[in-house]
Amino acid sequence: MALSCKEVVELVTDYLEGALDAASAAEVQAHLALCEGCETYVQQMRDTAAALGGLDVDTLPGDVQEDLLAAFRAYHPRG
Ligand SMILES: [Zn+2]
């Protein structure tokens, strides 16, 4: 079963940390291959995490998280 965009967003932190099991990671990758919005979102997450020197997005300042979510919503205007 294909993941929804919302599910990809929920999994992206674990995905970037390599914390997903192989099957889940493969599903995320399959979604990213087909969904430009999520691919861009993941790239932004990766860039942001690299800029901060870590992948712990739970500790990102709230405004950064909101910027990322706003960018994500711009690619998914219908949610
Ligand atoms: Zn998507």
N, CA, C, O and the ligand as a Tripos MOL2 file, in Angstrom:
@<TRIPOS>MOLECULE
protein
  317   315    80     0     0
PROTEIN
NO_CHARGES

@<TRIPOS>ATOM
      1 N           0.8490   -1.1930    0.0000 N.3       1 MET1
      2 CA          0.0000    0.0000    0.0000 C.3       1 MET1
      3 C           0.8920    1.2550    0.0000 C.2       1 MET1
      4 O           1.8700    1.3430    0.7430 O.2       1 MET1
      5 N           0.5300    2.2020   -0.8430 N.am      2 ALA2
      6 CA          1.3370    3.4140   -0.9350 C.3       2 ALA2
      7 C           1.1090    4.3050    0.2870 C.2       2 ALA2
      8 O           0.0170    4.3430    0.8530 O.2       2 ALA2
      9 N           2.1390    5.0000    0.6690 N.am      3 LEU3
     10 CA          2.0310    5.9460    1.7660 C.3       3 LEU3
     11 C           1.3670    7.2220    1.2770 C.2       3 LEU3
     12 O           1.5140    7.5980    0.1140 O.2       3 LEU3
     13 N           0.6450    7.8800    2.1560 N.am      4 SER4
     14 CA          0.1410    9.2170    1.8500 C.3       4 SER4
     15 C           1.2500   10.2380    2.1350 C.2       4 SER4
     16 O           2.2440    9.9270    2.7910 O.2       4 SER4
     17 N           1.0600   11.4510    1.6320 N.am      5 CYS5
     18 CA          2.0390   12.5110    1.9080 C.3       5 CYS5
     19 C           2.1680   12.7430    3.4090 C.2       5 CYS5
     20 O           3.2710   12.9540    3.9130 O.2       5 CYS5
     21 N           1.0450   12.7050    4.1250 N.am      6 LYS6
     22 CA          1.0740   12.9340    5.5670 C.3       6 LYS6
     23 C           1.9240   11.8670    6.2520 C.2       6 LYS6
     24 O           2.6870   12.1670    7.1700 O.2       6 LYS6
     25 N           1.7890   10.6260    5.8030 N.am      7 GLU7
     26 CA          2.5630    9.5550    6.4080 C.3       7 GLU7
     27 C           4.0540    9.7200    6.1190 C.2       7 GLU7
     28 O           4.8990    9.4430    6.9700 O.2       7 GLU7
     29 N           4.3610   10.1750    4.9060 N.am      8 VAL8
     30 CA          5.7660   10.4050    4.5640 C.3       8 VAL8
     31 C           6.3570   11.4760    5.4750 C.2       8 VAL8
     32 O           7.4760   11.3410    5.9700 O.2       8 VAL8
     33 N           5.5860   12.5440    5.6880 N.am      9 VAL9
     34 CA          6.0680   13.6240    6.5570 C.3       9 VAL9
     35 C           6.3210   13.0980    7.9620 C.2       9 VAL9
     36 O           7.2990   13.4720    8.6100 O.2       9 VAL9
     37 N           5.4280   12.2240    8.4300 N.am     10 GLU10
     38 CA          5.5840   11.6840    9.7790 C.3      10 GLU10
     39 C           6.8000   10.7520    9.8820 C.2      10 GLU10
     40 O           7.3870   10.5960   10.9520 O.2      10 GLU10
     41 N           7.1600   10.1440    8.7590 N.am     11 LEU11
     42 CA          8.2630    9.1760    8.7760 C.3      11 LEU11
     43 C           9.6050    9.7920    8.4010 C.2      11 LEU11
     44 O          10.6490    9.1540    8.5440 O.2      11 LEU11
     45 N           9.5760   11.0470    7.9160 N.am     12 VAL12
     46 CA         10.7840   11.5660    7.2830 C.3      12 VAL12
     47 C          11.9510   11.6850    8.2560 C.2      12 VAL12
     48 O          13.1030   11.4810    7.8740 O.2      12 VAL12
     49 N          11.6580   12.0140    9.5130 N.am     13 THR13
     50 CA         12.7500   12.1440   10.4810 C.3      13 THR13
     51 C          13.4710   10.8090   10.6620 C.2      13 THR13
     52 O          14.6990   10.7320   10.6090 O.2      13 THR13
     53 N          12.6800    9.7690   10.8760 N.am     14 ASP14
     54 CA         13.2670    8.4390   11.0250 C.3      14 ASP14
     55 C          13.9570    8.0070    9.7280 C.2      14 ASP14
     56 O          15.0000    7.3530    9.7460 O.2      14 ASP14
     57 N          13.3510    8.3870    8.6150 N.am     15 TYR15
     58 CA         13.9430    8.0380    7.3190 C.3      15 TYR15
     59 C          15.3380    8.6510    7.1840 C.2      15 TYR15
     60 O          16.2880    7.9710    6.7960 O.2      15 TYR15
     61 N          15.4480    9.9420    7.5080 N.am     16 LEU16
     62 CA         16.7370   10.6250    7.3670 C.3      16 LEU16
     63 C          17.7570   10.1060    8.3680 C.2      16 LEU16
     64 O          18.9630   10.1380    8.1190 O.2      16 LEU16
     65 N          17.2610    9.6290    9.4970 N.am     17 GLU17
     66 CA         18.1640    9.0840   10.5180 C.3      17 GLU17
     67 C          18.5270    7.6270   10.2590 C.2      17 GLU17
     68 O          19.3630    7.0460   10.9520 O.2      17 GLU17
     69 N          17.8790    7.0470    9.2440 N.am     18 GLY18
     70 CA         18.1190    5.6400    8.9590 C.3      18 GLY18
     71 C          17.4930    4.7260    9.9930 C.2      18 GLY18
     72 O          17.9180    3.5850   10.1730 O.2      18 GLY18
     73 N          16.4660    5.2460   10.6770 N.am     19 ALA19
     74 CA         15.8610    4.4940   11.7690 C.3      19 ALA19
     75 C          14.6850    3.6300   11.3060 C.2      19 ALA19
     76 O          14.1610    2.8270   12.0780 O.2      19 ALA19
     77 N          14.2750    3.7950   10.0540 N.am     20 LEU20
     78 CA         13.1630    2.9870    9.5580 C.3      20 LEU20
     79 C          13.6310    1.5810    9.2130 C.2      20 LEU20
     80 O          14.7880    1.3560    8.8570 O.2      20 LEU20
     81 N          12.7050    0.6480    9.3270 N.am     21 ASP21
     82 CA         13.0080   -0.6880    8.8170 C.3      21 ASP21
     83 C          13.0380   -0.6290    7.2890 C.2      21 ASP21
     84 O          12.5390    0.3170    6.6810 O.2      21 ASP21
     85 N          13.6210   -1.6360    6.6960 N.am     22 ALA22
     86 CA         13.8810   -1.6110    5.2590 C.3      22 ALA22
     87 C          12.5940   -1.4570    4.4530 C.2      22 ALA22
     88 O          12.5650   -0.7390    3.4530 O.2      22 ALA22
     89 N          11.5440   -2.1230    4.8840 N.am     23 ALA23
     90 CA         10.2860   -2.0680    4.1360 C.3      23 ALA23
     91 C           9.7000   -0.6570    4.1660 C.2      23 ALA23
     92 O           9.2250   -0.1550    3.1470 O.2      23 ALA23
     93 N           9.7360   -0.0180    5.3400 N.am     24 SER24
     94 CA          9.1950    1.3270    5.4560 C.3      24 SER24
     95 C          10.0380    2.3220    4.6650 C.2      24 SER24
     96 O           9.4990    3.2050    3.9970 O.2      24 SER24
     97 N          11.3600    2.1790    4.7420 N.am     25 ALA25
     98 CA         12.2440    3.0660    3.9960 C.3      25 ALA25
     99 C          11.9890    2.9330    2.4930 C.2      25 ALA25
    100 O          12.0000    3.9230    1.7610 O.2      25 ALA25
    101 N          11.7630    1.7120    2.0500 N.am     26 ALA26
    102 CA         11.4890    1.4930    0.6330 C.3      26 ALA26
    103 C          10.1890    2.1620    0.2240 C.2      26 ALA26
    104 O          10.0810    2.6980   -0.8790 O.2      26 ALA26
    105 N           9.1920    2.1320    1.1180 N.am     27 GLU27
    106 CA          7.9200    2.7850    0.8060 C.3      27 GLU27
    107 C           8.0890    4.2970    0.7190 C.2      27 GLU27
    108 O           7.5180    4.9480   -0.1560 O.2      27 GLU27
    109 N           8.8890    4.8540    1.6470 N.am     28 VAL28
    110 CA          9.1540    6.2940    1.5900 C.3      28 VAL28
    111 C           9.8620    6.6380    0.2860 C.2      28 VAL28
    112 O           9.4980    7.6020   -0.3870 O.2      28 VAL28
    113 N          10.8650    5.8570   -0.0670 N.am     29 GLN29
    114 CA         11.6130    6.1310   -1.2950 C.3      29 GLN29
    115 C          10.7030    6.0380   -2.5100 C.2      29 GLN29
    116 O          10.8210    6.8410   -3.4350 O.2      29 GLN29
    117 N           9.7980    5.0660   -2.5180 N.am     30 ALA30
    118 CA          8.8810    4.9160   -3.6420 C.3      30 ALA30
    119 C           7.9820    6.1400   -3.7590 C.2      30 ALA30
    120 O           7.6920    6.6030   -4.8630 O.2      30 ALA30
    121 N           7.5390    6.6640   -2.6090 N.am     31 HIS31
    122 CA          6.6950    7.8510   -2.6220 C.3      31 HIS31
    123 C           7.4890    9.0520   -3.1410 C.2      31 HIS31
    124 O           6.9920    9.8210   -3.9640 O.2      31 HIS31
    125 N           8.7140    9.2090   -2.6600 N.am     32 LEU32
    126 CA          9.5280   10.3550   -3.0610 C.3      32 LEU32
    127 C           9.7860   10.3400   -4.5660 C.2      32 LEU32
    128 O           9.8750   11.3920   -5.1990 O.2      32 LEU32
    129 N           9.9040    9.1520   -5.1270 N.am     33 ALA33
    130 CA         10.1710    9.0400   -6.5550 C.3      33 ALA33
    131 C           8.9970    9.5500   -7.3840 C.2      33 ALA33
    132 O           9.1600    9.9520   -8.5360 O.2      33 ALA33
    133 N           7.8050    9.5270   -6.7730 N.am     34 LEU34
    134 CA          6.5980    9.8980   -7.5070 C.3      34 LEU34
    135 C           6.0420   11.2530   -7.0920 C.2      34 LEU34
    136 O           5.1760   11.7980   -7.7760 O.2      34 LEU34
    137 N           6.5230   11.8010   -5.9890 N.am     35 CYS35
    138 CA          5.9110   13.0000   -5.4160 C.3      35 CYS35
    139 C           6.9650   14.0920   -5.2610 C.2      35 CYS35
    140 O           7.7900   14.0580   -4.3480 O.2      35 CYS35
    141 N           6.9180   15.0540   -6.1680 N.am     36 GLU36
    142 CA          7.9260   16.1110   -6.1500 C.3      36 GLU36
    143 C           7.8580   16.9430   -4.8730 C.2      36 GLU36
    144 O           8.8860   17.3720   -4.3480 O.2      36 GLU36
    145 N           6.6580   17.1660   -4.3840 N.am     37 GLY37
    146 CA          6.5000   17.9600   -3.1740 C.3      37 GLY37
    147 C           7.2060   17.3340   -1.9880 C.2      37 GLY37
    148 O           7.9280   18.0120   -1.2570 O.2      37 GLY37
    149 N           6.9970   16.0460   -1.7980 N.am     38 CYS38
    150 CA          7.6350   15.3670   -0.6780 C.3      38 CYS38
    151 C           9.1440   15.2480   -0.8900 C.2      38 CYS38
    152 O           9.9170   15.3460    0.0620 O.2      38 CYS38
    153 N           9.5520   15.0390   -2.1190 N.am     39 GLU39
    154 CA         10.9870   14.9680   -2.3880 C.3      39 GLU39
    155 C          11.6550   16.2810   -1.9980 C.2      39 GLU39
    156 O          12.7180   16.2910   -1.3770 O.2      39 GLU39
    157 N          11.0120   17.3980   -2.3740 N.am     40 THR40
    158 CA         11.5500   18.7120   -2.0230 C.3      40 THR40
    159 C          11.5490   18.9010   -0.5130 C.2      40 THR40
    160 O          12.5040   19.4300    0.0560 O.2      40 THR40
    161 N          10.4800   18.4670    0.1250 N.am     41 TYR41
    162 CA         10.3680   18.5830    1.5720 C.3      41 TYR41
    163 C          11.5030   17.8190    2.2680 C.2      41 TYR41
    164 O          12.1380   18.3370    3.1870 O.2      41 TYR41
    165 N          11.7430   16.6030    1.8270 N.am     42 VAL42
    166 CA         12.8010   15.7890    2.4220 C.3      42 VAL42
    167 C          14.1570   16.4480    2.1920 C.2      42 VAL42
    168 O          15.0150   16.4490    3.0750 O.2      42 VAL42
    169 N          14.3410   17.0090    0.9980 N.am     43 GLN43
    170 CA         15.6070   17.6780    0.7160 C.3      43 GLN43
    171 C          15.8010   18.8800    1.6450 C.2      43 GLN43
    172 O          16.9020   19.1340    2.1330 O.2      43 GLN43
    173 N          14.7050   19.6150    1.8800 N.am     44 GLN44
    174 CA         14.7940   20.7630    2.7830 C.3      44 GLN44
    175 C          15.1060   20.3140    4.2060 C.2      44 GLN44
    176 O          15.9060   20.9380    4.9030 O.2      44 GLN44
    177 N          14.4740   19.2420    4.6230 N.am     45 MET45
    178 CA         14.7510   18.7080    5.9490 C.3      45 MET45
    179 C          16.2170   18.3110    6.0720 C.2      45 MET45
    180 O          16.8730   18.5830    7.0780 O.2      45 MET45
    181 N          16.7100   17.6650    5.0290 N.am     46 ARG46
    182 CA         18.0970   17.2010    5.0380 C.3      46 ARG46
    183 C          19.0490   18.3960    5.0870 C.2      46 ARG46
    184 O          20.0270   18.3980    5.8340 O.2      46 ARG46
    185 N          18.7420   19.4210    4.2690 N.am     47 ASP47
    186 CA         19.5980   20.6150    4.2350 C.3      47 ASP47
    187 C          19.5680   21.3360    5.5770 C.2      47 ASP47
    188 O          20.5990   21.7740    6.0860 O.2      47 ASP47
    189 N          18.3700   21.4510    6.1400 N.am     48 THR48
    190 CA         18.2380   22.1320    7.4240 C.3      48 THR48
    191 C          18.9910   21.3810    8.5080 C.2      48 THR48
    192 O          19.7020   21.9790    9.3150 O.2      48 THR48
    193 N          18.8300   20.0790    8.5190 N.am     49 ALA49
    194 CA         19.5100   19.2590    9.5170 C.3      49 ALA49
    195 C          21.0190   19.3710    9.3630 C.2      49 ALA49
    196 O          21.7440   19.4580   10.3540 O.2      49 ALA49
    197 N          21.4950   19.3690    8.1140 N.am     50 ALA50
    198 CA         22.9310   19.4790    7.8730 C.3      50 ALA50
    199 C          23.4440   20.8320    8.3580 C.2      50 ALA50
    200 O          24.5310   20.9300    8.9260 O.2      50 ALA50
    201 N          22.6410   21.8760    8.1260 N.am     51 ALA51
    202 CA         23.0430   23.2220    8.5410 C.3      51 ALA51
    203 C          23.1480   23.3170   10.0530 C.2      51 ALA51
    204 O          23.9750   24.0590   10.5830 O.2      51 ALA51
    205 N          22.3000   22.5560   10.7430 N.am     52 LEU52
    206 CA         22.2920   22.5940   12.2020 C.3      52 LEU52
    207 C          23.2540   21.5760   12.7970 C.2      52 LEU52
    208 O          23.4750   21.5440   14.0080 O.2      52 LEU52
    209 N          23.8250   20.7410   11.9240 N.am     53 GLY53
    210 CA         24.8070   19.7820   12.3920 C.3      53 GLY53
    211 C          24.2170   18.5340   12.9950 C.2      53 GLY53
    212 O          24.9050   17.7940   13.6970 O.2      53 GLY53
    213 N          22.9390   18.2900   12.7260 N.am     54 GLY54
    214 CA         22.3260   17.0880   13.2600 C.3      54 GLY54
    215 C          20.9770   16.8650   12.6200 C.2      54 GLY54
    216 O          20.4840   17.7120   11.8750 O.2      54 GLY54
    217 N          20.3880   15.7370   12.9060 N.am     55 LEU55
    218 CA         19.1270   15.3760   12.2800 C.3      55 LEU55
    219 C          17.9730   15.3780   13.2650 C.2      55 LEU55
    220 O          16.8890   14.8840   12.9540 O.2      55 LEU55
    221 N          18.1970   15.9330   14.4570 N.am     56 ASP56
    222 CA         17.1550   15.8870   15.4600 C.3      56 ASP56
    223 C          16.1640   17.0280   15.2370 C.2      56 ASP56
    224 O          16.2140   18.0520   15.9180 O.2      56 ASP56
    225 N          15.2590   16.8350   14.2690 N.am     57 VAL57
    226 CA         14.3540   17.9190   13.9110 C.3      57 VAL57
    227 C          13.3660   18.2450   15.0190 C.2      57 VAL57
    228 O          12.7320   19.3000   14.9890 O.2      57 VAL57
    229 N          13.2250   17.3640   15.9890 N.am     58 ASP58
    230 CA         12.3230   17.6700   17.0920 C.3      58 ASP58
    231 C          12.8040   18.8810   17.8920 C.2      58 ASP58
    232 O          12.0250   19.5150   18.6040 O.2      58 ASP58
    233 N          14.0920   19.1920   17.7680 N.am     59 THR59
    234 CA         14.6260   20.3190   18.5150 C.3      59 THR59
    235 C          14.7500   21.5740   17.6600 C.2      59 THR59
    236 O          15.2890   22.5820   18.1170 O.2      59 THR59
    237 N          14.2620   21.5240   16.4340 N.am     60 LEU60
    238 CA         14.2930   22.7250   15.6010 C.3      60 LEU60
    239 C          13.4450   23.8180   16.2440 C.2      60 LEU60
    240 O          12.4160   23.5420   16.8610 O.2      60 LEU60
    241 N          13.8940   25.0640   16.0900 N.am     61 PRO61
    242 CA         13.0240   26.1500   16.5540 C.3      61 PRO61
    243 C          11.6700   26.0690   15.8680 C.2      61 PRO61
    244 O          11.5780   25.6470   14.7150 O.2      61 PRO61
    245 N          10.6090   26.4760   16.5840 N.am     62 GLY62
    246 CA          9.2680   26.3690   16.0410 C.3      62 GLY62
    247 C           9.1090   27.0780   14.7200 C.2      62 GLY62
    248 O           8.3930   26.5980   13.8420 O.2      62 GLY62
    249 N           9.7750   28.2350   14.5570 N.am     63 ASP63
    250 CA          9.5830   28.9730   13.3140 C.3      63 ASP63
    251 C          10.1890   28.2350   12.1310 C.2      63 ASP63
    252 O           9.6820   28.3230   11.0130 O.2      63 ASP63
    253 N          11.2780   27.5050   12.3760 N.am     64 VAL64
    254 CA         11.8710   26.7210   11.2930 C.3      64 VAL64
    255 C          10.9330   25.5970   10.8910 C.2      64 VAL64
    256 O          10.7280   25.3410    9.7040 O.2      64 VAL64
    257 N          10.3600   24.9250   11.8910 N.am     65 GLN65
    258 CA          9.4110   23.8600   11.5840 C.3      65 GLN65
    259 C           8.2290   24.4160   10.7980 C.2      65 GLN65
    260 O           7.7440   23.7800    9.8620 O.2      65 GLN65
    261 N           7.7700   25.6030   11.1800 N.am     66 GLU66
    262 CA          6.6160   26.1790   10.4930 C.3      66 GLU66
    263 C           6.9810   26.5740    9.0660 C.2      66 GLU66
    264 O           6.1650   26.4470    8.1540 O.2      66 GLU66
    265 N           8.2270   27.0590    8.8750 N.am     67 ASP67
    266 CA          8.6630   27.3780    7.5230 C.3      67 ASP67
    267 C           8.6440   26.1310    6.6530 C.2      67 ASP67
    268 O           8.1940   26.1670    5.5080 O.2      67 ASP67
    269 N           9.1310   25.0430    7.1990 N.am     68 LEU68
    270 CA          9.1610   23.7990    6.4390 C.3      68 LEU68
    271 C           7.7460   23.3070    6.1410 C.2      68 LEU68
    272 O           7.4530   22.8470    5.0370 O.2      68 LEU68
    273 N           6.8860   23.4100    7.1320 N.am     69 LEU69
    274 CA          5.5040   22.9730    6.9150 C.3      69 LEU69
    275 C           4.8140   23.8690    5.8930 C.2      69 LEU69
    276 O           4.0350   23.3890    5.0690 O.2      69 LEU69
    277 N           5.0970   25.1670    5.9430 N.am     70 ALA70
    278 CA          4.4920   26.0840    4.9850 C.3      70 ALA70
    279 C           4.9700   25.7470    3.5730 C.2      70 ALA70
    280 O           4.1870   25.7600    2.6230 O.2      70 ALA70
    281 N           6.2450   25.4490    3.4480 N.am     71 ALA71
    282 CA          6.7730   25.0710    2.1420 C.3      71 ALA71
    283 C           6.1360   23.7740    1.6800 C.2      71 ALA71
    284 O           5.8270   23.6020    0.5010 O.2      71 ALA71
    285 N           5.9470   22.8720    2.6170 N.am     72 PHE72
    286 CA          5.3260   21.6050    2.2720 C.3      72 PHE72
    287 C           3.8830   21.8190    1.8010 C.2      72 PHE72
    288 O           3.4570   21.2450    0.7990 O.2      72 PHE72
    289 N           3.1480   22.6410    2.5260 N.am     73 ARG73
    290 CA          1.7510   22.8650    2.1540 C.3      73 ARG73
    291 C           1.6440   23.5450    0.8030 C.2      73 ARG73
    292 O           0.6740   23.3330    0.0750 O.2      73 ARG73
    293 N           2.6360   24.3630    0.4600 N.am     74 ALA74
    294 CA          2.5980   25.0410   -0.8290 C.3      74 ALA74
    295 C           2.6260   24.0430   -1.9740 C.2      74 ALA74
    296 O           2.1040   24.3030   -3.0580 O.2      74 ALA74
    297 N           3.2420   22.8970   -1.7180 N.am     75 TYR75
    298 CA          3.2930   21.8600   -2.7490 C.3      75 TYR75
    299 C           2.0750   20.9370   -2.6730 C.2      75 TYR75
    300 O           1.8150   20.1490   -3.5820 O.2      75 TYR75
    301 N           1.3480   21.0540   -1.5830 N.am     76 HIS76
    302 CA          0.1850   20.1790   -1.3800 C.3      76 HIS76
    303 C          -0.9960   21.0380   -0.9630 C.2      76 HIS76
    304 O          -1.4800   20.9360    0.1640 O.2      76 HIS76
    305 N          -1.4580   21.8840   -1.8760 N.am     77 PRO77
    306 CA         -2.4800   22.8760   -1.4850 C.3      77 PRO77
    307 C          -3.7740   22.2600   -0.9880 C.2      77 PRO77
    308 O          -4.5450   22.9200   -0.2910 O.2      77 PRO77
    309 N          -4.0250   21.0060   -1.3350 N.am     78 ARG78
    310 CA         -5.2400   20.3590   -0.8610 C.3      78 ARG78
    311 C          -4.9590   19.4450    0.3310 C.2      78 ARG78
    312 O          -5.7980   18.6260    0.7080 O.2      78 ARG78
    313 N          -3.7790   19.5930    0.9160 N.am     79 GLY79
    314 CA         -3.4710   18.8170    2.1060 C.3      79 GLY79
    315 C          -3.0520   17.4310    1.7330 C.2      79 GLY79
    316 O          -2.7500   16.6200    2.6090 O.2      79 GLY79
    317 ZN          3.9040   13.2700   -1.2480 Zn       80 ZN80
@<TRIPOS>BOND
     1     1     2 1
     2     2     3 1
     3     3     4 2
     4     3     5 am
     5     5     6 1
     6     6     7 1
     7     7     8 2
     8     7     9 am
     9     9    10 1
    10    10    11 1
    11    11    12 2
    12    11    13 am
    13    13    14 1
    14    14    15 1
    15    15    16 2
    16    15    17 am
    17    17    18 1
    18    18    19 1
    19    19    20 2
    20    19    21 am
    21    21    22 1
    22    22    23 1
    23    23    24 2
    24    23    25 am
    25    25    26 1
    26    26    27 1
    27    27    28 2
    28    27    29 am
    29    29    30 1
    30    30    31 1
    31    31    32 2
    32    31    33 am
    33    33    34 1
    34    34    35 1
    35    35    36 2
    36    35    37 am
    37    37    38 1
    38    38    39 1
    39    39    40 2
    40    39    41 am
    41    41    42 1
    42    42    43 1
    43    43    44 2
    44    43    45 am
    45    45    46 1
    46    46    47 1
    47    47    48 2
    48    47    49 am
    49    49    50 1
    50    50    51 1
    51    51    52 2
    52    51    53 am
    53    53    54 1
    54    54    55 1
    55    55    56 2
    56    55    57 am
    57    57    58 1
    58    58    59 1
    59    59    60 2
    60    59    61 am
    61    61    62 1
    62    62    63 1
    63    63    64 2
    64    63    65 am
    65    65    66 1
    66    66    67 1
    67    67    68 2
    68    67    69 am
    69    69    70 1
    70    70    71 1
    71    71    72 2
    72    71    73 am
    73    73    74 1
    74    74    75 1
    75    75    76 2
    76    75    77 am
    77    77    78 1
    78    78    79 1
    79    79    80 2
    80    79    81 am
    81    81    82 1
    82    82    83 1
    83    83    84 2
    84    83    85 am
    85    85    86 1
    86    86    87 1
    87    87    88 2
    88    87    89 am
    89    89    90 1
    90    90    91 1
    91    91    92 2
    92    91    93 am
    93    93    94 1
    94    94    95 1
    95    95    96 2
    96    95    97 am
    97    97    98 1
    98    98    99 1
    99    99   100 2
   100    99   101 am
   101   101   102 1
   102   102   103 1
   103   103   104 2
   104   103   105 am
   105   105   106 1
   106   106   107 1
   107   107   108 2
   108   107   109 am
   109   109   110 1
   110   110   111 1
   111   111   112 2
   112   111   113 am
   113   113   114 1
   114   114   115 1
   115   115   116 2
   116   115   117 am
   117   117   118 1
   118   118   119 1
   119   119   120 2
   120   119   121 am
   121   121   122 1
   122   122   123 1
   123   123   124 2
   124   123   125 am
   125   125   126 1
   126   126   127 1
   127   127   128 2
   128   127   129 am
   129   129   130 1
   130   130   131 1
   131   131   132 2
   132   131   133 am
   133   133   134 1
   134   134   135 1
   135   135   136 2
   136   135   137 am
   137   137   138 1
   138   138   139 1
   139   139   140 2
   140   139   141 am
   141   141   142 1
   142   142   143 1
   143   143   144 2
   144   143   145 am
   145   145   146 1
   146   146   147 1
   147   147   148 2
   148   147   149 am
   149   149   150 1
   150   150   151 1
   151   151   152 2
   152   151   153 am
   153   153   154 1
   154   154   155 1
   155   155   156 2
   156   155   157 am
   157   157   158 1
   158   158   159 1
   159   159   160 2
   160   159   161 am
   161   161   162 1
   162   162   163 1
   163   163   164 2
   164   163   165 am
   165   165   166 1
   166   166   167 1
   167   167   168 2
   168   167   169 am
   169   169   170 1
   170   170   171 1
   171   171   172 2
   172   171   173 am
   173   173   174 1
   174   174   175 1
   175   175   176 2
   176   175   177 am
   177   177   178 1
   178   178   179 1
   179   179   180 2
   180   179   181 am
   181   181   182 1
   182   182   183 1
   183   183   184 2
   184   183   185 am
   185   185   186 1
   186   186   187 1
   187   187   188 2
   188   187   189 am
   189   189   190 1
   190   190   191 1
   191   191   192 2
   192   191   193 am
   193   193   194 1
   194   194   195 1
   195   195   196 2
   196   195   197 am
   197   197   198 1
   198   198   199 1
   199   199   200 2
   200   199   201 am
   201   201   202 1
   202   202   203 1
   203   203   204 2
   204   203   205 am
   205   205   206 1
   206   206   207 1
   207   207   208 2
   208   207   209 am
   209   209   210 1
   210   210   211 1
   211   211   212 2
   212   211   213 am
   213   213   214 1
   214   214   215 1
   215   215   216 2
   216   215   217 am
   217   217   218 1
   218   218   219 1
   219   219   220 2
   220   219   221 am
   221   221   222 1
   222   222   223 1
   223   223   224 2
   224   223   225 am
   225   225   226 1
   226   226   227 1
   227   227   228 2
   228   227   229 am
   229   229   230 1
   230   230   231 1
   231   231   232 2
   232   231   233 am
   233   233   234 1
   234   234   235 1
   235   235   236 2
   236   235   237 am
   237   237   238 1
   238   238   239 1
   239   239   240 2
   240   239   241 am
   241   241   242 1
   242   242   243 1
   243   243   244 2
   244   243   245 am
   245   245   246 1
   246   246   247 1
   247   247   248 2
   248   247   249 am
   249   249   250 1
   250   250   251 1
   251   251   252 2
   252   251   253 am
   253   253   254 1
   254   254   255 1
   255   255   256 2
   256   255   257 am
   257   257   258 1
   258   258   259 1
   259   259   260 2
   260   259   261 am
   261   261   262 1
   262   262   263 1
   263   263   264 2
   264   263   265 am
   265   265   266 1
   266   266   267 1
   267   267   268 2
   268   267   269 am
   269   269   270 1
   270   270   271 1
   271   271   272 2
   272   271   273 am
   273   273   274 1
   274   274   275 1
   275   275   276 2
   276   275   277 am
   277   277   278 1
   278   278   279 1
   279   279   280 2
   280   279   281 am
   281   281   282 1
   282   282   283 1
   283   283   284 2
   284   283   285 am
   285   285   286 1
   286   286   287 1
   287   287   288 2
   288   287   289 am
   289   289   290 1
   290   290   291 1
   291   291   292 2
   292   291   293 am
   293   293   294 1
   294   294   295 1
   295   295   296 2
   296   295   297 am
   297   297   298 1
   298   298   299 1
   299   299   300 2
   300   299   301 am
   301   301   302 1
   302   302   303 1
   303   303   304 2
   304   303   305 am
   305   305   306 1
   306   306   307 1
   307   307   308 2
   308   307   309 am
   309   309   310 1
   310   310   311 1
   311   311   312 2
   312   311   313 am
   313   313   314 1
   314   314   315 1
   315   315   316 2
@<TRIPOS>SUBSTRUCTURE
     1 MET1         2 RESIDUE 1 A MET
     2 ALA2         6 RESIDUE 1 A ALA
     3 LEU3        10 RESIDUE 1 A LEU
     4 SER4        14 RESIDUE 1 A SER
     5 CYS5        18 RESIDUE 1 A CYS
     6 LYS6        22 RESIDUE 1 A LYS
     7 GLU7        26 RESIDUE 1 A GLU
     8 VAL8        30 RESIDUE 1 A VAL
     9 VAL9        34 RESIDUE 1 A VAL
    10 GLU10       38 RESIDUE 1 A GLU
    11 LEU11       42 RESIDUE 1 A LEU
    12 VAL12       46 RESIDUE 1 A VAL
    13 THR13       50 RESIDUE 1 A THR
    14 ASP14       54 RESIDUE 1 A ASP
    15 TYR15       58 RESIDUE 1 A TYR
    16 LEU16       62 RESIDUE 1 A LEU
    17 GLU17       66 RESIDUE 1 A GLU
    18 GLY18       70 RESIDUE 1 A GLY
    19 ALA19       74 RESIDUE 1 A ALA
    20 LEU20       78 RESIDUE 1 A LEU
    21 ASP21       82 RESIDUE 1 A ASP
    22 ALA22       86 RESIDUE 1 A ALA
    23 ALA23       90 RESIDUE 1 A ALA
    24 SER24       94 RESIDUE 1 A SER
    25 ALA25       98 RESIDUE 1 A ALA
    26 ALA26      102 RESIDUE 1 A ALA
    27 GLU27      106 RESIDUE 1 A GLU
    28 VAL28      110 RESIDUE 1 A VAL
    29 GLN29      114 RESIDUE 1 A GLN
    30 ALA30      118 RESIDUE 1 A ALA
    31 HIS31      122 RESIDUE 1 A HIS
    32 LEU32      126 RESIDUE 1 A LEU
    33 ALA33      130 RESIDUE 1 A ALA
    34 LEU34      134 RESIDUE 1 A LEU
    35 CYS35      138 RESIDUE 1 A CYS
    36 GLU36      142 RESIDUE 1 A GLU
    37 GLY37      146 RESIDUE 1 A GLY
    38 CYS38      150 RESIDUE 1 A CYS
    39 GLU39      154 RESIDUE 1 A GLU
    40 THR40      158 RESIDUE 1 A THR
    41 TYR41      162 RESIDUE 1 A TYR
    42 VAL42      166 RESIDUE 1 A VAL
    43 GLN43      170 RESIDUE 1 A GLN
    44 GLN44      174 RESIDUE 1 A GLN
    45 MET45      178 RESIDUE 1 A MET
    46 ARG46      182 RESIDUE 1 A ARG
    47 ASP47      186 RESIDUE 1 A ASP
    48 THR48      190 RESIDUE 1 A THR
    49 ALA49      194 RESIDUE 1 A ALA
    50 ALA50      198 RESIDUE 1 A ALA
    51 ALA51      202 RESIDUE 1 A ALA
    52 LEU52      206 RESIDUE 1 A LEU
    53 GLY53      210 RESIDUE 1 A GLY
    54 GLY54      214 RESIDUE 1 A GLY
    55 LEU55      218 RESIDUE 1 A LEU
    56 ASP56      222 RESIDUE 1 A ASP
    57 VAL57      226 RESIDUE 1 A VAL
    58 ASP58      230 RESIDUE 1 A ASP
    59 THR59      234 RESIDUE 1 A THR
    60 LEU60      238 RESIDUE 1 A LEU
    61 PRO61      242 RESIDUE 1 A PRO
    62 GLY62      246 RESIDUE 1 A GLY
    63 ASP63      250 RESIDUE 1 A ASP
    64 VAL64      254 RESIDUE 1 A VAL
    65 GLN65      258 RESIDUE 1 A GLN
    66 GLU66      262 RESIDUE 1 A GLU
    67 ASP67      266 RESIDUE 1 A ASP
    68 LEU68      270 RESIDUE 1 A LEU
    69 LEU69      274 RESIDUE 1 A LEU
    70 ALA70      278 RESIDUE 1 A ALA
    71 ALA71      282 RESIDUE 1 A ALA
    72 PHE72      286 RESIDUE 1 A PHE
    73 ARG73      290 RESIDUE 1 A ARG
    74 ALA74      294 RESIDUE 1 A ALA
    75 TYR75      298 RESIDUE 1 A TYR
    76 HIS76      302 RESIDUE 1 A HIS
    77 PRO77      306 RESIDUE 1 A PRO
    78 ARG78      310 RESIDUE 1 A ARG
    79 GLY79      314 RESIDUE 1 A GLY
    80 ZN80       317 GROUP 0 **** ****
